Amino acid sequence: MNKSIVVCLVSSCLLSACAAIGLKEKTQSYGAKFTGTHAALAECVINSLQSDSRWVIRGLQYDVRRYPNIQATEIYAYPAGALPGTYARTSASNPDAVISYRPPVPTIETFSPAANYSRTAAPGYSFTMTIKRTDDTTVFATLDGKSYDGSIAWEKLKACSSD
């Protein structure tokens, strides 16, 4: 009896230890130059992601920030329900919610390097994409985030740039 309890405890501890291996999701970073304007590329990427056939990608929610004084746009993508400011009445997982499927309206902000604020994504984000103008015809884009969602967003950005 005593041996069976020990064996049961050891096997359950071993099983729980093995289950925790590899749970950290892999992240990916990208960076490259593209042709186009930051606003048009950001809008194209979001529209492409919202019309994607994969429900995980189509269900992403966005916080878009535009900085006209430095000619840049930031896209913060979150899984359904993880977007800061999402409440039960607007959550995609609530069948009674009033959900707007139109593209997100960018928040116009003024960038100030001297400002003491954190421009980081909230916990649980899928990816962050920054598109910044380099000259009249090109932009430099960077993307950091989960490898699956980020790679799809990066491919959408490449497709938008070649259009």
C-alpha positions as CSV (number, residue, x, y, z in Angstrom):
1,M,0.0,0.0,0.0
2,N,2.7,2.4,1.0
3,K,4.7,1.6,-2.2
4,S,1.7,2.2,-4.4
5,I,1.2,5.7,-2.9
6,V,4.9,6.6,-3.5
7,V,4.8,5.3,-7.0
8,C,1.6,7.2,-7.7
9,L,3.1,10.4,-6.3
10,V,6.4,10.0,-8.2
11,S,4.6,9.3,-11.5
12,S,2.3,12.3,-11.0
13,C,5.2,14.6,-10.2
14,L,7.1,13.3,-13.3
15,L,4.1,13.8,-15.5
16,S,3.5,17.3,-14.3
17,A,7.2,18.2,-14.7
18,C,7.2,16.8,-18.3
19,A,4.0,18.7,-19.1
20,A,5.6,22.1,-18.3
21,I,8.5,21.5,-20.7
22,G,8.3,23.6,-23.9
23,L,5.2,25.7,-22.9
24,K,6.9,29.0,-23.7
25,E,5.8,30.2,-27.0
26,K,8.5,31.1,-29.5
27,T,8.8,34.7,-30.6
28,Q,10.2,36.1,-33.8
29,S,11.6,39.5,-34.9
30,Y,11.6,40.9,-38.4
31,G,12.9,44.1,-40.0
32,A,13.2,45.3,-43.6
33,K,12.6,48.2,-46.0
34,F,9.4,48.4,-48.1
35,T,7.9,50.7,-50.7
36,G,4.8,52.6,-49.8
37,T,3.6,55.0,-47.1
38,H,3.3,53.9,-43.4
39,A,-0.4,54.7,-43.2
40,A,-1.4,52.8,-46.4
41,L,0.7,49.8,-45.5
42,A,-0.7,49.6,-42.0
43,E,-4.2,49.8,-43.3
44,C,-3.5,47.1,-46.0
45,V,-2.0,44.8,-43.4
46,I,-4.9,45.1,-41.0
47,N,-7.5,44.6,-43.8
48,S,-5.6,41.5,-45.1
49,L,-5.4,40.0,-41.6
50,Q,-9.1,40.7,-40.9
51,S,-10.1,38.9,-44.2
52,D,-7.7,35.9,-43.6
53,S,-9.3,32.5,-43.8
54,R,-7.7,31.3,-40.5
55,W,-10.1,32.1,-37.6
56,V,-7.2,32.8,-35.2
57,I,-5.8,35.5,-37.4
58,R,-9.1,36.9,-38.5
59,G,-10.1,37.2,-34.8
60,L,-7.1,39.4,-33.8
61,Q,-8.0,42.8,-32.4
62,Y,-5.8,45.9,-33.0
63,D,-4.6,49.1,-31.3
64,V,-3.3,51.3,-34.0
65,R,-1.2,54.4,-33.2
66,R,-0.2,57.0,-35.8
67,Y,2.6,59.5,-35.2
68,P,2.4,62.2,-37.9
69,N,5.3,64.3,-36.6
70,I,7.8,61.3,-37.2
71,Q,5.8,59.7,-40.0
72,A,5.3,56.4,-38.3
73,T,2.5,53.9,-37.5
74,E,2.4,51.2,-34.8
75,I,0.1,48.2,-34.8
76,Y,-0.4,46.3,-31.6
77,A,-2.3,43.0,-32.3
78,Y,-4.0,41.0,-29.5
79,P,-6.0,37.7,-29.5
80,A,-9.7,38.0,-29.1
81,G,-10.6,39.4,-25.7
82,A,-7.0,40.4,-24.8
83,L,-7.1,43.9,-26.2
84,P,-6.9,46.4,-23.4
85,G,-10.3,48.1,-22.9
86,T,-12.3,45.1,-24.0
87,Y,-15.3,44.5,-21.8
88,A,-18.0,41.8,-21.9
89,R,-20.3,44.0,-23.9
90,T,-17.7,44.3,-26.7
91,S,-15.9,40.9,-26.4
92,A,-15.9,38.6,-29.4
93,S,-16.5,35.6,-27.1
94,N,-19.8,37.1,-25.8
95,P,-22.7,36.0,-28.1
96,D,-24.7,39.0,-27.0
97,A,-22.0,41.6,-27.6
98,V,-22.2,44.4,-30.0
99,I,-19.1,43.9,-32.2
100,S,-17.8,46.2,-34.8
101,Y,-16.0,44.4,-37.7
102,R,-14.8,47.6,-39.3
103,P,-11.1,48.4,-39.3
104,P,-9.7,50.0,-36.2
105,V,-9.5,53.8,-36.1
106,P,-5.9,54.9,-35.6
107,T,-5.2,57.0,-32.5
108,I,-3.2,60.1,-33.6
109,E,-0.4,60.8,-31.1
110,T,2.5,63.1,-30.9
111,F,5.8,61.4,-30.4
112,S,8.2,63.1,-28.0
113,P,11.5,61.5,-27.2
114,A,11.7,63.4,-24.0
115,A,8.4,62.1,-22.8
116,N,8.6,59.6,-19.9
117,Y,6.0,57.0,-21.0
118,S,6.1,53.4,-21.8
119,R,5.2,52.4,-25.4
120,T,5.0,48.7,-24.7
121,A,2.3,46.2,-25.6
122,A,0.0,44.9,-22.9
123,P,0.5,41.3,-21.7
124,G,-0.8,38.7,-24.0
125,Y,-0.1,40.5,-27.3
126,S,0.3,38.6,-30.5
127,F,2.7,41.0,-32.3
128,T,3.7,44.6,-32.6
129,M,4.6,46.2,-35.9
130,T,6.2,49.5,-36.4
131,I,6.3,51.1,-39.9
132,K,8.4,54.3,-40.1
133,R,9.0,56.5,-43.2
134,T,12.6,56.6,-44.3
135,D,12.3,58.8,-47.4
136,D,9.6,59.8,-49.9
137,T,8.9,56.3,-51.3
138,T,10.2,53.8,-48.7
139,V,9.5,52.8,-45.1
140,F,11.3,50.6,-42.6
141,A,9.2,48.1,-40.8
142,T,9.9,46.0,-37.7
143,L,7.8,43.2,-36.2
144,D,8.2,41.5,-32.8
145,G,5.8,38.8,-31.6
146,K,4.6,35.3,-31.6
147,S,6.1,33.3,-34.4
148,Y,2.9,32.1,-35.9
149,D,0.9,35.3,-35.9
150,G,4.0,37.4,-36.6
151,S,5.0,35.4,-39.7
152,I,1.6,35.7,-41.2
153,A,1.5,39.5,-40.5
154,W,4.9,39.8,-42.1
155,E,3.9,38.0,-45.2
156,K,0.8,40.2,-45.5
157,L,3.1,43.3,-45.2
158,K,5.3,41.9,-48.0
159,A,2.2,41.3,-50.2
160,C,0.9,44.8,-49.5
161,S,4.2,46.4,-50.4
162,S,4.3,44.6,-53.7
163,D,0.8,45.6,-54.7
